[in-house]
Amino acid sequence: MCFSRRAQPKVSVVITHRNRPGMLKQALQSVTKQTYKNIEVVLVDDGSDRPDALDYLRRLKPAFDRRGWKLLSQPNRYPGAARNLAASRATGEYLLFMDDDNVAKPNEVSTFVRAMQASGADVLTCFLDVFQGEWPPVKARHGAFRWTDRKSTRLNSSH
């Protein structure tokens, strides 16, 4: 579904991070590949102390500044506090929470906006495809399993 600019409210994609620059890179790449374009990213580094993580965050800053995205840091207070900090600085009409080990499918944001607008719900959630290793799966069926509300379904089963 295409959105007109007026019907395309800003979505703040809130990402928490700590010491996993390789995963963060994948998460950020997935956000930049969204079909929905009215997005700001609010990234909170939750007390990274590894040199490779700190170096990656320093290298990200110019790109974040150019896009008007926010790169925040705090001492390690765990994901809940990082999400709260990001939400307090977000300017979007909607918040979409991610962690550095999440990879968004290309139509994730547009699907959430359509669902929010159609349902009027205050909160939405979705399935979670879990994968293992350093690289995301090439196809959705390559995930290890899918989390639903209370049970998981194997995606790579042979039966």
N, C-alpha and C positions, 0 to 999 in steps of 0.2 A: 504494500500500500504506500502510495506517495503522500507526503504531507506538504501542504502549502507552508510558506514561511510563518504565517500567522498561526497556523494550527500546529506548529512544531515548537512546543515549549522547551525551554532549556532543561537538560538533564544533567545533574551533577553526578558524575561517576566517582564514587568515593573508594579509594584503594588504600589498604593498610599494608605496610611493608616492614620487615626486619630481617636483615642479613641474607636475603635471597635475590641477588641482582639478576641472575639468569632467569628466574621465574618472573620477576618483575618486568623484565624486558618482554617476555611473551605476553604478559597481561596487558602492558601498554600497547604493544603491536596490535593486539586484538581490539582494543578500543579505537585505535586509529583506522581500523578497517571496517568500522560500523557503517551500515547503510544510512543510518540516522546521523545527521551532521551537527545539530545544535547541542553540542556536548561540551562541558567543562570537566576537567579531571582535577580532583582534590586528592593529592597523595600525601599521606602522613607516614613519615619514617618513624617507627616506634623504637628508637634507641639503637639503631644499627651501630656496631662497633668493629665490624670486620673491614679491613682496608679496601677490599674489592667492592663492598657494598657502598662505602662512603665515596669512593672514587666514581662509581656509577652515578650516584645521586648528584655529585658535583657536575658531571658531564651532562646530566639531564636538565639542569637548571636553565641554560640558555633557550632550549627548545620549549620548556614550560613557559618561560617569560614571553617568548614570541607568540605563543598561542593564548596567553592570558590564563593559563592553568596555574594552580597553586601547588607548591611543594613546601610542605610543613614538616617540622621535626619536633619531637618531644623525647624526654627520657623514657626508657622502657616502662610503660604502664599497661601494656597488653592491649589486644585488639579492641576491646570495648571502649577504652579511653581514647584510642586512636580514632575510632569511628565517630565518637562524640565530638572530638576536636574538628574533624573534617566536616561533619554535618553543620557545626556552628559557623564554618567559613564558606559553606557552599552557597551559591546564588541561584541555583536551578529551581524550577518549580517541582521537579521530582528528584529523588535521591535513588541511585542504584549502587548498592554496596558490593564491593569485590575485595578479595584479598590478593596478595601478590602471587598466589598459586592458582588463580582462576584465569581461564581463557574464555572470553566472550565469543559466542558465535556471531557472525556478521550482522544478523538481524535481531540480536538480543534487545538492544535499546528500542528499536522501532516496535518490536512486539510488546515490550513492557508499556510503552506510551499508549499504544492502541488499547491494550487491556485496561490500563488505568482510565482512559477516557471512556471506554465502553461500559466499564463496571462501576465507576465511581468509588471503588474500594480505597481504603486508606493504606493498605499494605498488600503486596503481592509477593509470591514466591514461585519457584519453578523447579523443574528437575535439575539434577546435578549429575553430569557425566564425569566419572572419576577415571583418571589415567595415572599411570605410574611411569617414572623415568623423567629424563630432563626435557623431553620434547612432547608437545601435545599430539594427540592422534591425528592422522591425516583425514579420517572419516569418523563420523559419530559412532559407528559400529566398532571402532577400534578401542573404545574406552574399556576399562577393566570391569566396571559395573555402573549402574545408574541408581542414584538415591532418589526415592520418592518420599512420601510422608513417613512411612514406618518400615519399609522393607526395601531391599535392593534387588535389582534384576541383573543377572549376568548378561553382558553384551557379546561376549566371545564364546559362548557355549556352543558345542557342536550338535546339540539336540534341540 
